[in-house]
Amino acid sequence: MIRMLRLLFLGLLAVILIVLALANRQIVTLRLLPPELGQFLGVDWAIPVPLFLVILAGALIGLLIGFVWEWLREARLRREGARASRKASKLEAEVKTLRKDKDGPEDEVLALLDRPGR
């Protein structure tokens, strides 16, 4: 059921993106700087692209910025999780060594007294 919903959602998203691309095919000029500032600095970089590419690239850049922002924001939580995992592993190893030591008495006399059938 979930797989069908996911496929339906992806199909609907594909149709919306195709319709958006077909509706915005006109060519626009994408400039690095405003024309006056570009002429003043001697850098008049401009490229003609379809409008739907500008829209999709803007959405993609926004998503990437959001992902990076969230990754940086959660760095502290990942660091604390790794620290807790290392501490848990260390404590588990310590418990194993303590249990190994407690399995039987180390003294031979006490081991003889603890024997079953005595």
N, C-alpha and C positions, 0 to 999 in steps of 0.2 A: 504494500500500500504506500509506504513512504517512498519507495523507488519510483512509483508511478507519479506521485506528487512532485518529486524532484524533476523527473523528466518533463512533466507538464510545465513546471515553472521555467526550466531552461528553454523549452520550446517557445513559451510566451515571451521570454526575454529576448530570444533570437529574433522573433517576429518584430518586436518593438524596436530593436536596434536596426533591423533592415529597413523598416518604415522610416525611422529617423534619418538614416543615411540617404534614402531615396528622396525624402522631402527637403534635404539640405545639401544638395549637390552643387550649389552655386560656388564659384571660386571667390575666395577672399584673400587679401594680402596680409600675411602675418609679418609684423615688423618687430625687430629687436628693441628699437628705441623710437620715440616719437619723431616724425620727420624733421622738425626744426632742430632738435637735439642731435639727431643723427648727422645732419648736414654740418652742424657746428663742430662736432667731434670728428667728422670725416668717416663715420661708420654708418653707412646707410644700408644695413642688411635687411632684406625683405624677401619673402618667398610666397608665391601664390599656392594655396592649398584649398581643397574642398572644405566647406564649413563643418560637415559632419566629422571630419578628422580632428578639427580644432575642439569640437564638443567632446568627442570620445577621449582625446588625449588629455583634456582638462579633467575629465572624470577619473581617468587612470592615474594621473599625477596626484589628484586629491586622495585617492585610495592608498597610493604608495606612501604619501606623507602621513596619512592616518595610521597605517600599519607600523611605520617606523616610530611615530610618536608613542603608540601603545606599547611597542616593544621596549622602548627606552623607559617608559613609565613603569613597566612591570619588571625591570631589571632587578630592583631591590627584592621583590618577591621570589624571583628565581634564585638569587644569591642566598636568601634565607632558606629556601627549600633545599638547595645543595648542601648548605651547612648542616641542616637538620638531618639530611640523609647520611652524611659522613659521620655525624655524631651517633646516629642510630646504628650504623654498621660497626662502629667502634664499641658501642655498648653491647651489641649482640656478641661480638668476639670475646669481650670480657666475660659475659655471662657463660659462654661456652667453656672458657678456661676455668671459671669458678665451679661449674658443674662437674667438669672433669676431675678437679681436685677433690670434690665432695663425694665422689662415687664410692670411695672406700677409705678406711683409715690408712694413713701412711705408716703408722707404727706397726711392726710385725706382731707384737704381743696383743694389741687391740684387734688386729685382723684375726688372730686365732680365737679370741674371745667372741668375736662377732660371727663366727662360722655357724651355719645352720646345723642342727643336730647336736648341739652341745648343751 
